[in-house]
């Protein structure tokens, strides 16, 4: 049977007409990729002699709405095997001022994607020797594909409020992977950073999906018919997952009574990865200190973020001053969160210290340093990090620059360093 070239091709007999498949519902946090072969590039019921076959097909990608709620990514019951609700641990809250300063508390849905297509000819999973680069706006992409095998990588384009982007992408060192990393900031790395004297910028929210060995063939193997679009479709489920992780940090200052008057707005978390492989989501091995912003709120009710209370009940809730912030990182060095199911599977070579510079009411300032290693390791996908500090145990510094308070580790050679139980 021969065929005639037409704008759209319809099957000529009942036997040749495929049954239109039921369209599956998009899964949460999934990037559903539909590969649709335009009819003019296909035969009706039989393939023609190779001499007359087209050398490529047109493929359509459908990118649906993505569920980016923190509950999806911080599903600790599935991830860690124990129930966990971050809202019950978070007392700092998140008001309009926080949104203006730091952005939304959680992930926001990307609208633009970078797409990379690697053609490996007739050899699946072969090393990449060429790449086609595209950018997708909205939810649809159509491109041309030679017959054979393809690897596909996609990640979201970065858009910031001020137009300044911290993330840098390396696509030239090797075509087999893309590396995302950040660079040093102008802020000094205050504590436990033997290799770098400055902190690094935190990366923007980054999501990625990668799949290999997709076959586009002349025989329609693996394809079904979409009657609505009148196209043959091959649907792939590619999990679009975060490769940057959100930590919400809070220092609860019990019995402060105005002794801590202000913070300079800067904080650091040490021992985190500088980079990640976009393809695999594996964090790099280069430990850095990540700089982020924080804010002091006074007289906060110690009420969980998810809780509500009447005016009478709220009056009875204990209150404290809280220093809070939101931090984005590439996670723990060497970890690949997508393959980890328990915290004890981590191999973490670094300890993690959080430091915040605070100013006392007498005008003196000190850098408070807290060892939060165990909290970071338990929350390797991100989550709430809490330090509770009884200010009655904290001496007021008598000199500017202060003592550099250390929450756990005591430096016996520094008479101005203090040890606290947290």
C-alpha positions, 0 to 999 in steps of 0.5 A, a space after each residue: 500500500 502506498 500513501 499520498 502526502 497530505 496536511 493531515 492523514 486519516 486511517 483509511 480502514 477501520 482496521 488501520 484506525 487506532 483507538 484514541 487513548 483516554 488522556 491521563 490526568 497530570 500527576 502532582 509534581 510531574 512533567 508530562 511530555 507528549 510526543 506527537 508525530 505529525 501525520 504528514 510524516 507517517 505512512 498509513 498502515 505500512 512503511 514505505 521503502 526506505 528510499 521514500 521515507 522522511 528522515 525526521 518527525 515533528 514532535 509536540 511536548 505538552 507541559 501541564 500545570 505543576 503542583 509545587 506546594 511544600 507539602 508535596 516536596 516535604 512529604 516526610 511520611 513518604 520520605 522519612 517514614 515518619 509523619 511530619 508537618 512543617 507548619 506545626 514547627 514554624 512559629 515565625 510566620 510569613 507576612 507581607 513584609 517577608 514576601 516583599 523582602 524574601 519572596 514566597 515562603 515556598 516554591 513558585 511555578 515556573 512559566 518558562 523552560 529550557 529544553 535540551 535535546 541530544 540525538 544519539 542516532 541508532 544507539 540508545 544511551 550513547 554519549 552526547 555529541 550534539 545538542 539542540 537548545 530551545 526555550 519553551 514559553 507556556 505549555 507547548 513545544 514543537 520540534 523536529 526529530 530525526 529517526 532514532 534515539 533521543 535524550 531530553 533534559 529540561 529545567 526552568 528558566 530563572 526570573 528574579 524581581 531585580 533581574 539579577 540571577 545568582 545561578 550559573 549554568 555550565 553546558 560546555 565542559 561536557 555535553 553529557 551533563 549540565 552543572 548549575 552553581 553559584 559564585 562568592 558574594 561580597 559578604 565575609 564567611 564568618 565561621 567554619 569556612 576554611 577554604 573560602 573567605 566569603 559566603 556564596 549566593 544562594 541559588 534560585 529555585 531550580 527544577 529539572 527533568 531528564 530522560 534517556 533513550 526515547 525512540 522516535 521510529 518509522 513504525 509508530 512503535 510505542 505511539 497511540 492516536 490522539 483523536 482531538 489533535 489528530 496526531 499520533 502521540 507517545 506520552 512519557 512521564 518525566 518527574 520534574 523535581 527540585 534540585 534546590 531545597 528550601 530551609 526555613 530558619 528561626 531563632 526563638 529568643 526566650 526572655 529577650 526583654 529587648 536585650 537583642 535590639 536588632 539584626 543586621 539582616 544577614 545570616 549564613 549556613 555552612 557545609 552546603 553544596 556549591 553546585 548540582 548536576 542538573 541531569 541527576 540532581 546530585 549535589 556537588 562535593 565542594 562545601 561552602 557557606 551560603 549567605 541569606 537574609 533574615 529579619 527580627 520580629 518582636 513579641 510573636 505568639 508561639 503559635 504554629 503556622 497552621 494553627 488558628 486561635 480566638 482572641 482570648 486563646 491567643 492572649 494566653 499563648 506564650 510570646 517571644 522575639 524570633 529571628 527568621 529567614 528563608 534559605 535556598 541551597 543545593 543541599 548536602 554535598 554529594 547527596 542525590 535526594 531522588 535516590 535517598 529514602 532515609 537520613 541514615 543513607 546520607 554520607 555528609 562530610 561536613 558539619 553545618 553551622 548557622 550564624 546571625 549577627 545581632 545587636 544588643 540594646 547597649 549598641 554592642 554586637 555579636 555573631 551568634 553561631 549555632 551547630 544545626 548539623 543534625 537538623 540539616 541532616 534530618 531535613 535533607 530535602 529542606 524543612 524547618 530549622 529551629 534554635 531556642 535560646 534562653 537570653 537569660 543565659 547570654 552575657 551582654 558584650 562589653 565591646 563592639 564585635 563581641 564575643 562570637 557566641 557559639 551555640 555548641 562548640 566552645 573555643 577554650 582559647 577565646 575567653 569571649 566564646 560561650 556554650 549554650 544548650 539548644 
